[in-house]
Amino acid sequence: MIRSRCLAIVAAALTLFAASASATQVLKIFVEPDPPFVLLRDGKPAGPYLEALEALLAKQDLSLQVSLMPHRRISAMLPSSPGSCGLAINFSPGEAETLSFVGRVAPLKLSVYALKGAPSVRNIEALRPYRVGAVDMADVRDLLGAADIAYEPVSPSAQRVGMLQRKRFDYLISDERPGMLDGDSGSQVQRVFVLARVDRWMACHSGLPPALLAALRLALQEGLFAESVRPIWVRAGLRPYYQEVRSEWELIPKSPASASGRTGPPR
């Protein structure tokens, strides 16, 4: 009788352990709204960044609890929020002392734009005599600060190209975005030159277990642009952007055909 009861207790404990071990772990994600990549849909965080991340982490038995907030608040929250990560943030050597930068998730191309017919400029120093508007992000602030160029900060959510068209400034420094020069903008505005290429990262609380960090790094080997998440980008209407990233980003392994300049049929 006693032996049967002990066996029953052991069996129950093993069942509970197995259920706990196989249970999906929840990861808290802090991310800044950034349409069309991160946005609210029916009152809930959505967009290809989050959908791709969810699909990649599901293979590691991880699910997401997403909170949208400004990037400055993310930087303040992460060090004191165990079990959390910030998505699509810029790499900071200072923050790397207190956070675990897990891996790159997306590339960012910073370019200079102007109305067609504007004076030709070929480098950042040539912008000094002009009125410059710049999207307010750390990478741009660092570049302009190092070049000692005054500028008007532009909110990432502002209609930046429209401000340029209204001649609020002479040149705009912005990350390239899908559809940025579509429609009327494409007939009036041109990209003058590419200023820099940077990356967006996932950074996590320093207390994340090593096994969890390893799982995240495994899932993000190709950032949010793995071949397996192609359907997510296609459904979002961003297939050309996805294909461009796949062809240009150094994080994506290149096939012999693409490395030699040959491409296969579009998918």
URUR-V735431 format. One record per residue. N is the residue number from 1. PSI is psi in whole degrees, 0 to 359 (999 if undefined). NEAR is the number of other ideal C-beta (glycine too) atoms within 8 Angstrom. Layout:
<<N	PSI	NEAR> <N	PSI	NEAR>>
This chain:
<<1	311	4> <2	320	5> <3	320	6> <4	319	7> <5	319	8> <6	317	8> <7	322	8> <8	321	8> <9	316	8> <10	316	8> <11	319	8> <12	320	8> <13	318	8> <14	321	8> <15	317	8> <16	319	8> <17	316	8> <18	319	8> <19	320	8> <20	320	7> <21	327	6> <22	354	6> <23	143	7> <24	129	6> <25	139	8> <26	130	9> <27	126	13> <28	128	10> <29	125	14> <30	130	14> <31	147	17> <32	138	12> <33	133	9> <34	71	11> <35	142	7> <36	9	11> <37	320	10> <38	125	15> <39	174	11> <40	131	9> <41	117	8> <42	38	5> <43	5	4> <44	146	6> <45	135	12> <46	191	10> <47	160	14> <48	329	13> <49	309	15> <50	321	15> <51	320	12> <52	317	14> <53	316	13> <54	317	10> <55	319	11> <56	322	14> <57	338	14> <58	329	9> <59	340	7> <60	17	10> <61	42	8> <62	138	14> <63	166	10> <64	144	11> <65	105	8> <66	135	8> <67	130	9> <68	135	9> <69	160	9> <70	153	6> <71	328	8> <72	324	6> <73	325	9> <74	314	14> <75	326	11> <76	328	7> <77	320	11> <78	313	15> <79	338	9> <80	18	4> <81	87	10> <82	144	5> <83	21	9> <84	158	13> <85	151	15> <86	133	15> <87	139	13> <88	50	14> <89	160	13> <90	149	9> <91	134	9> <92	118	8> <93	324	6> <94	315	5> <95	338	10> <96	345	9> <97	340	6> <98	348	6> <99	159	13> <100	110	9> <101	106	10> <102	315	12> <103	167	11> <104	140	10> <105	336	14> <106	147	13> <107	159	13> <108	127	10> <109	116	9> <110	126	15> <111	161	13> <112	131	13> <113	154	13> <114	163	13> <115	146	10> <116	135	8> <117	356	3> <118	156	9> <119	141	4> <120	132	5> <121	147	12> <122	349	5> <123	171	6> <124	325	10> <125	331	7> <126	352	7> <127	349	12> <128	319	8> <129	353	3> <130	164	10> <131	123	8> <132	131	15> <133	139	14> <134	134	14> <135	133	12> <136	87	9> <137	154	10> <138	319	7> <139	317	11> <140	317	12> <141	319	10> <142	316	8> <143	315	13> <144	325	13> <145	318	7> <146	329	6> <147	0	10> <148	52	5> <149	125	10> <150	146	3> <151	162	9> <152	119	9> <153	139	7> <154	128	13> <155	139	7> <156	336	9> <157	356	4> <158	159	7> <159	78	5> <160	317	11> <161	323	13> <162	322	8> <163	322	13> <164	319	16> <165	328	11> <166	5	6> <167	36	7> <168	330	8> <169	171	12> <170	325	8> <171	145	16> <172	131	15> <173	121	16> <174	156	14> <175	145	9> <176	136	8> <177	149	7> <178	131	7> <179	9	6> <180	323	9> <181	27	9> <182	160	6> <183	221	4> <184	328	6> <185	322	12> <186	334	8> <187	345	5> <188	332	8> <189	143	12> <190	152	8> <191	127	9> <192	310	11> <193	160	9> <194	123	8> <195	316	9> <196	158	8> <197	124	8> <198	177	9> <199	155	11> <200	144	11> <201	164	13> <202	126	14> <203	139	13> <204	162	14> <205	139	13> <206	345	8> <207	6	5> <208	135	12> <209	145	5> <210	323	6> <211	322	6> <212	318	11> <213	320	12> <214	321	8> <215	320	11> <216	316	17> <217	323	10> <218	317	8> <219	332	11> <220	30	14> <221	329	8> <222	33	9> <223	219	12> <224	20	12> <225	31	14> <226	154	10> <227	326	6> <228	339	6> <229	11	14> <230	315	10> <231	329	6> <232	316	11> <233	324	14> <234	315	10> <235	329	6> <236	359	10> <237	21	6> <238	31	11> <239	314	9> <240	320	7> <241	315	9> <242	315	12> <243	323	9> <244	316	8> <245	315	12> <246	326	10> <247	336	9> <248	327	6> <249	132	10> <250	341	3> <251	339	10> <252	121	10> <253	137	4> <254	135	6> <255	159	6> <256	324	6> <257	314	8> <258	327	10> <259	331	7> <260	4	6> <261	357	5> <262	142	6> <263	150	6> <264	184	4> <265	146	3> <266	147	3> <267	999	3>>
